[in-house]
């Protein structure tokens, strides 16, 4: 007969196993690895004490008693709860990419005379820290791809996964904690009638539950001042100014800062310099590079400027008719010229590039 068949020790043993397995499932689902480890240690200590008292009752030699107790506790801690053996494998899998777009399709106005195939089987994987520029003609699917990621509307089929989390069926507002976004219109990303610091406070609390605390605390102001100083625009001395009084470039710079404030899993830049004059656009792009690099963000930037697409980022993709038709990175990307992109477009798509805005930029 096993010593664990003795009552009431057998019942206690089964209870402890049940508690450990149940808590293990709870911890695994909620990623409470530390809490699970702590609970296992506590349970192990309880079992050790029980075994110790039991072997004292058996009057076993001291050394044999220690060895026996240690073996029992080790066996207990080694018993896996359901799903434990696959945890590390699952972690490796889900952490592989910062973004996964798997065979995504989207058709607008299906079944009508205005039917438009916007995304036609888009597949794209981004590694953590990738800064991808996206080019393509009008209607190629560039901004549509960003809208699909942001959840502006549901996709027809496929999957979108950010940092291992499947967000395909999440509504737009529930994706806010994963994303930062800057639009083409400088007026879109900020509230014109609110102060700079009030706008930044809203960005700082994006994705959090609302409370009755003060909107902008002293610690918040110190953080905002520090962040604004990095822009080099003197805005750290104008934090109580209304955003509506700022220039388009200043507003876009603040929007960039706000989008990166919560360290999003993915930063989406949707032609964010298209409405600015060339000098201001260059400054905003410089700030974009700086923010992305300093915060080690994964980013996607849609642009109509082929030169900017080549100069900025570590990777470039070209879209046509709702598909990715060209993907280049590293040294090959750095050595590209506009004429190379035009030649590649003709080679892959079988037609000439018909977008004067991009060719003349």
C-alpha positions in Angstrom: 0.0 0.0 0.0 1.3 3.5 -0.9 1.7 5.9 2.0 -0.7 8.3 0.0 -3.5 5.7 0.3 -3.6 6.5 4.0 -6.6 8.7 5.0 -6.9 11.6 5.5 -3.5 12.3 3.8 -4.8 10.9 0.5 -7.7 13.4 0.5 -5.4 16.3 1.2 -3.0 15.2 -1.5 -5.8 15.1 -4.1 -7.1 18.5 -3.0 -3.6 20.1 -3.4 -3.2 18.5 -6.9 -6.7 19.8 -7.8 -5.8 23.4 -6.6 -2.5 23.4 -8.4 -4.0 22.2 -11.7 -6.9 24.6 -11.5 -4.7 27.6 -10.7 -2.3 26.5 -13.4 -5.1 26.7 -16.0 -6.1 30.1 -14.6 -2.6 31.4 -14.6 -1.8 30.1 -18.1 -4.9 31.8 -19.7 -4.1 35.1 -18.0 -0.3 34.9 -18.4 0.2 35.1 -14.6 3.4 33.1 -14.7 4.8 34.7 -11.5 1.6 34.1 -9.6 1.6 30.5 -10.7 5.2 29.9 -9.6 4.6 31.6 -6.2 1.5 29.4 -5.6 3.5 26.3 -6.5 6.2 27.2 -4.1 3.6 27.8 -1.3 1.9 24.5 -2.0 5.3 22.7 -2.1 6.1 24.1 1.3 2.8 22.9 2.7 3.3 19.4 1.3 6.9 19.3 2.6 5.6 20.1 6.1 2.9 17.4 5.8 5.4 14.8 4.6 7.9 15.8 7.3 5.3 15.3 10.0 4.3 12.0 8.5 7.8 10.5 8.3 8.5 11.7 11.9 5.5 9.6 12.9 7.1 6.6 11.0 10.3 7.3 12.9 12.5 7.2 9.8 16.3 8.0 10.0 17.0 11.7 9.6 18.8 11.5 6.3 16.2 9.1 4.8 13.5 11.5 6.0 15.0 14.5 4.1 15.5 12.6 0.9 12.0 11.1 1.0 10.4 14.5 1.6 12.4 16.1 -1.2 11.4 13.4 -3.7 7.7 13.7 -2.9 7.7 17.5 -3.3 9.7 17.3 -6.5 7.2 14.8 -8.0 4.3 17.1 -7.0 5.8 20.1 -8.7 6.7 18.1 -11.8 3.1 17.1 -12.4 1.9 19.2 -15.4 -1.5 20.8 -15.5 -3.5 20.6 -18.7 -1.8 22.5 -21.5 1.4 23.2 -19.5 3.6 21.1 -21.7 2.7 23.3 -24.8 3.1 26.7 -23.1 6.7 27.4 -24.3 6.0 26.1 -27.8 2.9 28.3 -28.0 4.9 31.4 -26.8 7.5 30.9 -29.5 4.8 30.7 -32.1 2.8 33.8 -31.2 5.9 36.0 -30.6 7.3 35.3 -34.1 5.7 38.4 -35.8 4.6 41.8 -34.7 1.9 41.7 -37.4 0.5 38.9 -39.4 -2.0 39.5 -42.3 -3.2 36.2 -43.6 -5.1 36.0 -46.9 -7.2 39.1 -46.2 -10.0 39.9 -48.7 -12.4 42.9 -48.8 -15.0 43.8 -51.4 -17.0 47.0 -51.3 -20.5 47.2 -52.7 -20.6 43.5 -53.5 -23.2 42.5 -56.1 -23.7 46.0 -57.3 -22.5 48.0 -60.3 -20.1 49.7 -58.0 -18.5 46.5 -56.8 -14.8 47.1 -55.9 -12.3 44.4 -54.9 -10.2 46.4 -52.5 -8.1 43.6 -50.9 -7.5 40.4 -52.9 -5.7 38.0 -50.7 -3.2 40.2 -48.9 -0.4 38.3 -47.0 2.1 40.2 -45.0 4.3 39.5 -41.9 6.2 42.2 -40.0 9.0 41.4 -37.6 9.2 43.5 -34.4 10.9 46.8 -35.2 10.2 46.7 -38.9 9.5 50.1 -40.5 7.7 49.3 -43.7 6.9 51.9 -46.4 4.0 51.1 -48.7 3.6 52.4 -52.3 1.2 51.8 -55.1 -1.1 53.5 -57.5 -4.6 54.9 -56.6 -6.9 52.1 -55.5 -4.0 49.6 -55.0 -5.1 48.8 -51.4 -2.6 50.8 -49.4 -4.9 52.8 -47.1 -7.4 50.0 -47.2 -4.9 47.7 -45.7 -4.3 50.1 -42.8 -8.1 50.5 -42.4 -8.4 46.7 -42.2 -5.8 46.5 -39.5 -7.4 49.4 -37.6 -10.8 47.8 -37.8 -12.6 50.6 -39.6 -14.7 48.0 -41.2 -14.8 44.2 -41.0 -12.9 42.2 -43.6 -14.6 39.5 -45.6 -12.2 36.7 -44.9 -8.7 36.1 -43.6 -6.9 36.9 -40.3 -5.2 39.9 -38.7 -2.9 39.1 -35.8 -0.9 41.6 -33.8 1.8 40.4 -31.4 0.2 37.0 -31.2 -3.3 38.3 -30.6 -6.0 37.6 -33.2 -7.8 41.0 -33.6 -9.8 40.0 -36.7 -13.1 40.2 -34.9 -12.4 43.0 -32.5 -14.2 46.3 -33.1 -12.2 49.4 -33.8 -12.3 50.9 -30.3 -11.0 47.6 -28.8 -7.9 47.7 -31.1 -6.9 51.1 -29.8 -4.6 49.6 -27.1 -2.6 47.9 -29.9 -2.3 50.7 -32.4 -1.2 54.2 -32.9 -2.3 56.0 -36.1 -1.6 59.3 -37.9 -3.8 60.4 -40.8 -3.2 62.5 -43.8 -5.2 65.4 -42.5 -3.4 67.2 -39.6 -6.7 68.2 -38.2 -7.9 64.6 -37.7 -5.6 63.4 -34.9 -6.1 66.2 -32.4 -8.9 68.1 -30.8 -8.6 71.7 -31.9 -10.4 73.3 -29.0 -8.3 71.6 -26.4 -4.9 72.4 -25.0 -1.8 70.6 -26.2 -1.4 69.0 -22.7 -5.1 68.0 -22.7 -4.7 66.3 -26.1 -1.7 64.4 -24.8 -3.5 63.4 -21.7 -6.2 61.8 -23.8 -3.6 59.9 -25.7 -1.8 58.8 -22.5 -5.1 57.2 -21.3 -6.1 55.5 -24.5 -7.4 52.1 -23.9 -7.8 52.6 -20.1 -10.9 52.9 -18.0 -12.1 56.4 -17.2 -11.8 57.6 -13.6 -12.6 60.7 -11.6 -8.9 61.7 -11.2 -7.6 65.0 -12.5 -7.2 65.1 -16.2 -3.6 66.3 -16.2 -1.4 65.7 -13.2 1.9 67.2 -12.3 3.7 64.0 -13.4 1.8 64.1 -16.7 3.0 67.6 -17.4 6.6 66.7 -16.7 6.3 63.7 -19.1 4.6 65.9 -21.8 7.2 68.6 -21.5 10.0 66.0 -21.8 8.4 64.4 -24.9 7.7 67.8 -26.6 11.3 68.9 -26.1 12.4 66.1 -28.4 10.5 67.6 -31.3 12.6 70.7 -31.3 9.7 72.9 -32.1 9.4 74.9 -28.8 6.0 73.4 -28.1 7.1 72.4 -24.5 6.6 76.1 -23.6 3.1 76.2 -25.2 1.4 73.3 -23.5 -1.6 75.4 -22.5 -2.1 76.7 -26.1 -5.1 75.5 -28.1 -4.1 73.0 -30.7 -6.3 74.8 -33.2 -3.8 77.7 -33.2 -0.9 75.6 -34.3 0.3 75.1 -37.9 -0.4 71.8 -39.8 3.2 70.6 -39.3 3.1 71.3 -35.6 -0.2 69.5 -35.2 1.0 66.5 -37.2 4.2 66.4 -35.0 2.0 66.4 -31.9 -0.2 63.7 -33.4 2.9 61.6 -34.0 4.0 62.0 -30.4 0.5 61.1 -29.1 0.3 58.0 -31.3 3.6 56.7 -29.9 3.0 57.8 -26.3 1.6 54.4 -25.2 4.2 52.4 -27.0 1.7 50.8 -29.4 2.4 47.3 -30.9 2.0 48.9 -34.4 2.2 52.5 -35.6 0.2 53.3 -38.8 1.2 56.3 -40.8 -1.4 57.0 -43.6 0.2 59.5 -46.0 0.8 61.7 -42.9 2.9 64.2 -44.8 0.8 64.5 -48.0 -1.0 67.7 -46.9 2.2 69.5 -45.8 4.5 71.7 -47.8 7.9 70.0 -48.8 9.9 71.6 -46.0 7.4 70.8 -43.3 6.9 67.3 -44.7 10.7 66.7 -44.5 10.7 67.8 -40.8 7.7 65.6 -39.9 9.4 62.6 -41.6 12.5 63.3 -39.6 10.5 63.4 -36.4 8.8 60.1 -37.5 12.1 58.4 -38.0 13.3 59.6 -34.6 10.2 58.5 -32.7 10.1 55.1 -34.3 13.8 54.5 -33.7 13.8 55.8 -30.1 10.7 53.8 -29.1 11.7 50.7 -31.2 8.3 50.7 -32.8 7.0 48.5 -35.6 5.5 50.9 -38.2 3.8 51.0 -41.6 3.9 54.2 -43.7 1.8 54.7 -46.8 3.3 57.3 -49.1 2.9 58.5 -52.7 6.5 59.7 -52.7 8.8 57.0 -54.1 11.9 58.8 -52.9 10.6 58.9 -49.3 9.6 55.2 -49.6 13.2 54.3 -50.5 14.9 56.6 -47.9 12.8 55.8 -44.9 12.3 52.5 -43.2 14.1 49.2 -43.5 11.6 47.5 -45.8 9.4 48.5 -48.8 6.4 46.9 -50.3 4.5 47.7 -53.5 0.8 47.0 -53.8 -1.4 46.6 -57.0 -5.0 45.6 -57.3 -5.3 44.6 -53.7 -2.2 42.5 -53.5 1.4 42.8 -52.4 3.4 42.5 -55.6 6.9 43.5 -54.4 8.7 43.2 -51.1 12.2 44.4 -50.6 14.4 45.0 -47.5 17.9 45.6 -46.3 20.8 46.6 -48.6 18.7 45.9 -51.7 16.2 48.5 -50.6 18.8 51.1 -49.8 20.3 50.8 -53.3 16.9 51.2 -55.1 16.1 54.2 -57.3 12.8 55.4 -58.5 13.4 54.0 -62.0 14.0 50.6 -60.4 10.6 50.7 -58.7 8.9 51.7 -62.0 10.7 48.9 -63.8 9.7 46.4 -61.1 6.1 47.5 -61.2 6.0 46.9 -65.0 7.7 43.6 -64.6 5.3 42.3 -61.9 2.0 43.9 -62.9 2.5 43.6 -66.6 1.5 47.3 -67.2 2.9 50.8 -66.9 2.8 52.8 -63.7 0.1 55.4 -64.3 0.4 57.7 -61.3 2.0 61.1 -62.1 2.0 62.2 -58.5 4.2 59.4 -57.4 6.6 59.6 -60.4 7.1 63.3 -60.1 7.4 63.4 -56.3 
